Amino acid sequence: MVLEYGIADGAVLQRTENEVSETFMKAEFTGTPHSSIGTLSRVSDTIWKLSGIATGGPYTIEIGDEKSTQRFADIYVGDVWLLAGQSNMEGAGLMTAEDDSYEKMPSDKLRAFYMDRVWRSALPQLHQIWLSEDPAHVEWYQTVMSKRTNQKAPNENDNPAPQRKGVGPGLFFAKELYRLTSGVPQGLIPTAVGGAPMEAWTPPNDDGYNYYTAAVKRLAECGGRIRGLFWYQGENAFGNEIYARNFRRMREGFRDFYGREGALPTVQMQICHHSLPGYNTVGNGEAWSSMRTLQARMAHTDPELVTVATIDLDRDDCIHLSSASQKKVGVRAANAMYHLLTGEGMGQPELLDVTVCPHNYNESFGSVCVRFQNVMGALSSLGVPSGFGMRERGVMEKPSMEKIQRIELEGDRAILHTEYTPQELRTKEIWYGWGNEAYCNITDKADRSILAFGPISIEQAEYEGDN
């Protein structure tokens, strides 16, 4: 037997709805093929399907024919996830003592297919791109990553915490799904690349290579089956239909590659805030905000896509989330994915409607009531509720808190008490999380932020009381 790819020591094989494995191998047999566990069946001349192994593990599997047999150890059957996007998925959080403890005591049932094509226990730093031999990754590493002295390949003289960067959300995504599924093994395929534009994730029209083709190769090497996509990208994109079309093409390509019917279950993170020099202009703020709005809108028309907020999270540098924030991203994304796949839990808290109501003590003024759906418990904030702003409808300027007296949180509502008359409010539009440097701190009881949104024209809102 000659095995090219599809199964390897330490692998997680994707389970089916019947709780058994279904993985594909590229192999050549000179005699009658056999497997010590599960069932081998021919798909084509060199592609074979290994199925029927129960969820769990670890297993030892012997596959071969009359002339040779190959033994694979520490095989698990569970759920496999593709991690893709750019730097905040790749991970740039500073290593902490807690992250160091994960590295010293990893879990056997949380595993990752690292970029050297070897399955190992999942660690906080999953995207070890310097290990990859794919031409797209090699080219990127040679031109970009080799210049990042604090994010390069660690060696025995490196102090792993806190100087080293690289903490991403993948491990914490797997940990939370392991908990939610009561111990189903979790496998991760890290493929993200810092700074990658959406075009690099789109199926190419020729025989060229990009990050999409690199990810497809890794999917094949892992048996060609995944449960879903965990996506965090958009920081270098503008909110427009070209992005949405390329995003759709990418997901369709991954889906078609492994023959799944319907859309690929996907959780995407809405982009956060940043303070990079040279970008603090109204035009850049508008573009950054339109991207968030696009990400939220895309999920409204796709039942297999969920958008999750990051607008409230902290950073370790001007654009990259901290290790603590990456833990929150992983947990939020895992709960969103679990709800998407099973219906259990609750959907993401997001805007439901906007109404204008009488002011609570001055009848000349109006208050704006912003109501959200899928709020667990009640909305709250650490400190003064922040993140809302208003501006004149259709005018490209930074929204402000001008004439907003205070923001009151009441159950599933945020009430903006203003010093505008109801007639003046008709000329305004409302935003939450506008711009590059937006500060937002409103979450629900499950520590889930509301999504950034805007613009919402108050002219279209329902009015209570005096019109």
Secondary structure as UniProt FT lines:
FT   STRAND          2..5
FT   TURN            9..10
FT   STRAND          12..15
FT   TURN            17..18
FT   STRAND          20..28
FT   STRAND          34..35
FT   STRAND          39..42
FT   STRAND          47..54
FT   STRAND          56..64
FT   STRAND          69..85
FT   HELIX           87..90
FT   STRAND          93..94
FT   HELIX           97..104
FT   TURN            108..109
FT   STRAND          110..113
FT   TURN            115..116
FT   STRAND          119..121
FT   HELIX           129..131
FT   HELIX           135..143
FT   HELIX           145..147
FT   TURN            149..150
FT   TURN            156..157
FT   TURN            160..163
FT   STRAND          165..167
FT   HELIX           170..180
FT   TURN            181..182
FT   STRAND          186..190
FT   TURN            194..195
FT   HELIX           198..201
FT   HELIX           211..221
FT   TURN            222..223
FT   STRAND          228..232
FT   TURN            235..236
FT   HELIX           241..257
FT   TURN            258..259
FT   STRAND          266..269
FT   TURN            277..278
FT   HELIX           282..300
FT   TURN            303..304
FT   STRAND          305..308
FT   TURN            311..312
FT   HELIX           323..342
FT   STRAND          350..358
FT   TURN            363..364
FT   STRAND          366..373
FT   STRAND          380..381
FT   STRAND          388..392
FT   TURN            393..394
FT   TURN            402..403
FT   STRAND          404..410
FT   TURN            411..412
FT   STRAND          413..418
FT   HELIX           422..425
FT   TURN            426..427
FT   STRAND          428..432
FT   TURN            436..437
FT   STRAND          442..443
FT   TURN            445..446
FT   STRAND          453..457
FT   HELIX           458..460
FT   STRAND          462..463
//
